[in-house]
Amino acid sequence: MPKTGERPKLGSQGGFIIYNKSMSERYSAEKSREGEKQAIWDRKIEEVKEYKDQAGNKMDEEIVETVVALNVNDIPTIQSCAGHTETGAMPWVKIQQPGRPVGVHKPSDVTPEWKQWKEQGDTLREKVQRLLDEFNVQRKSESGILLTLNISNDIRAASKELQGMFKDDPYGINPLPPTKSELSKLSRIIPLTQEEMQAFTIFLKDKFFKKLIAFRAVFWYDLFTNS
């Protein structure tokens, strides 16, 4: 039997059973959590698929998982677009702290409730910006496209090329319908921005499930290095 305070080794008399029972219980608990998280993800997918805009149109299918990945990471969203090459529309998702007080249109309208909501919104922006910074550092996109959070709280792609096309807004928000020349360029750029948004979605999804992945790595490492 192992000495007092000594970690049981696989193959030690009685140690295998004691050690594996403890690890097995932890592993079972994590498997249960995995099932719970998967259920949360699946329910959110079905919920978001039913979201509609003011015109009654359902959300673009290609942006559903992005919205879900943000929501399950406690980042609320209110609008989105998957991007459309035929119209020159870029993909984007707007974040916003829930519970915005109504009736605030000028400084004299500001209430303590609005100030609290604004502070919560600033905290949300900081959280999203940290995630984007972490993602962009890891991603190192060869296309020169970076996902950013603009002043309107939209997660959008920005690049020097877009800035050259739309001097007033490097995020590709063109107030006028694109010209044929612009549409031709955008039809090449938009798929790249969609690719970045999908990569960000995977990044967020991994964040949601990563504790389970990390535990499995520790479990197997402990199991085999202590044999």
N, C-alpha and C positions, 0 to 999 in steps of 0.2 A: 504493500500500500504506500502511496506517496506520503512524505512527511507533512506535518502541519504547515499550512501556508504555501506548500508547493503545488504547482499546477499539475493535475493528473495528465499523464502521457497516454496516448493511444497504445493499447497493449499492456499497460500496467494492470496489475490484478485489481479489478474493480474500477480502475480509472476510466476505462473505455466507456463503461455504462454510465458512470457519474457525469463525465464530461459530455458525452453525446446526449444524455438526457437534457442537460442544461441548454446546450446549443440547439438541440432539436426543438425544445420549447420556444426558444427565441426565434428560430427559423419559422416555426409554425405561426407564431404571432405576426412575423413580417409577411408571410404568405397571405395571412388574413387581411393585413393592411393593404397588400397589393391588390387583392380582390376588391376591397372597398374603394381604393383609388381608381381602379379600372371602372367600377360601377359609377363613380362620380363623373369620370370622363365621358362614359357612354351616355349618361343621362343629360349631361351638358350638351353633347353633340345633338341629341334629339331636340332639346330645348331651343338651341340656337338656330337650327334648321327651320324653325317655325317663325323666327323673327321676321317682321315686315316693315318696310319703310312707309312714309306717309301716303304714298300712292298705292299701297297694298301689295307691293312686290316683295317676294321673299329675298333673303340675303343671297348674294352670289355664293354658289357652292364652293368655289375655290378659296374663299376667305373664311369659311366656317371654322376650320380647325385653328386658324390664327386667333380668331375671337375666343374660341374655347380655351386655347392655351393661355391667353391673357387672363381670362376670367378665373380659371382654376388656380392661377397664381395670385389671386386677389387683386387683379387689375381690372376695374370696371370699364366697359366700353359703351358707346352710344350710337356710333355710326361706322360704316366701313364700305369699302369698294375693293373688288378683286383686281381691278385694272382691265381695260379693254383696248386692244390695239386698233379696232375699227373706229373708235371715237377719240383716241389719244388720251384716254383717262388712265392716270397712274393708280396703282394700288395704295390704299391707306386705311388706317384704323384710328378713330378718334377715341381718346380716353377722357373720362370725366368722373370726378367724385360724385357719387349719388347725393340726392337731397338738396340740390341747389335751391336756395330761397328765391321766391318770386318777388317781383316788384322792385328790384334793384336795378336802376337804369342810370343813375348819376351818383356822385360821391355823397350827396346829402341823403340818399336812400339807404346807405349802408347801415346794417344792423349788427349787433353782436353775433347773431346766428350766421349772417353772411361772412363775417370775419372768420368765424370758426370753420365754416365750409371752405373758405379760401385757404386757410392754413392747412387743412386736410388735403386740399387739391395740390398745394405746393409740395407736400410730403409725397403724394402719389407721383408727381412729376419727377421728383428726385429718385424715387424707386425705379421708375421706368428708365430714366436716364442712365442709372447705374447698370441696369440690365443691357441696355443698348451699347454702352461702352464696353462691357465685358464681351458681348457678342461680336462687336466690330473688331476687337483686338484678336479674338480667336479666328474670326472669319477671314480677314485679310483678302477681301474680294479683289480679284485681278481686273475686274471691270471698272474699278474706281468708284463703284456705287456704295454708298454707306446709308444705313438706315438711321434716321434722325428723328428727334421730337421737336416739331416746330412750335412757334408761339401760340398756335391755335390748338395745341395738344393733339396734333395728328402725328402718328408714326408714319413717316414717309421716307422715300429714297431721295438722296441728294447726290449730285455729282457735278463736276466742272462742266461737263457737256450740257447738262440741263441748265446750269447757270448761264451758259453761253446762249442757249435758246430762249430762256425766259429771264431777262436781266432783272426784272422786278421781283422774281421769286425763284430761287434755285431748286425749289421742290417740284417744279413742273406744274404749278397751279396756274394755268393760263385762263384769264377771264374771258378770252375770246375763243371761238372755235379754231382749231389749228389749221394752218394753211396746208396745202398739199405737200410742200417741202417739209414742214414741221411734222406732219403726220407720217411721212416716210421715215424720218429719223426716229420718231416715237415708236413706230412699229418694230424697230430693232431694239430700242432701249427698254420698252415696257416688259418684255419677257425676262430681261435681266433683273429688273426691279421685283418682278414676281418671284423670281428664283431666290432673291435675297429675303423676301418676306416668308417664303416657305422654309428657308434655312433657319430663320428666326423662330418660326413655329416649332421646328424640331428642337431647337435650343431650349425653348420654354417648356416643351413637353418633357424633355430630359430633366429639367429642373423640378418638375412636378413629381416625377417618379424616381429621382436620383438617390434619395435616401435608401430606397429598397435595393437599388443596384449596389450602392456602397456597402450595405450590410452583407449582401451575398459574397462580395469580394473578401470581406473580413472573415466571414464564416468559413469559406473554403481555405483561405490562407491559414487561419488558426487550426483548422482540422488537419491539414497536411504538414504544417511546420512543427506541430507538436506530436507527431507520430514517432 
